[in-house]
């Protein structure tokens, strides 16, 4: 028997995913700085490779820490700029007609907008699902038209005119088979 976990215990996405990414990048660089200082204090190369132990070199530790911090600033700053670029390139699309918002008052067809603002060129085709739908609709329209033509063939009248004629009494139809319009109206 499995019990459903309450929503509060389930893993959730952070409210600000970019801050989440920045936090974990920062934590990675903090771990690198800790590794630099553990190496300086414990002399990891002597422990791992059986070399002669060296004294703690504060200058080397500070230099490596500065290098890691500079790398962190460049990496996190670049990530921030890329995230801003992504946010600025989000496209607002109408859910009904799929037009793209160019500015507050102007909308443009999506393929025209993307062609103008990128190196992409659009060509149009049909996916297999749409091809089946269109083929099916076309076949249904052809059979409907053929049925319509076969029902009204040879009379020269459409279906509605044939129905009206069949409802008329012989007194409403004249000697030559023409309809007396004055008597046919209800």
Secondary structure, DSSP 8 states (H G I E B T S, - for coil): ------GGGS----SSHHHHHHHHHHHHHHHHHHHHHHHHHH-HHHHHH--------HHHHHHHHHHHHHHHHHHHHHHHHHHHHHHHT---B-TTT-EEEEETTEEEEHHHHHHHHSS--------HHHHHHHHHHHHHHHHHHHHHHHHSTTTSS-HHHHHHHHHS-GGGB-TTS-B-HHHH--
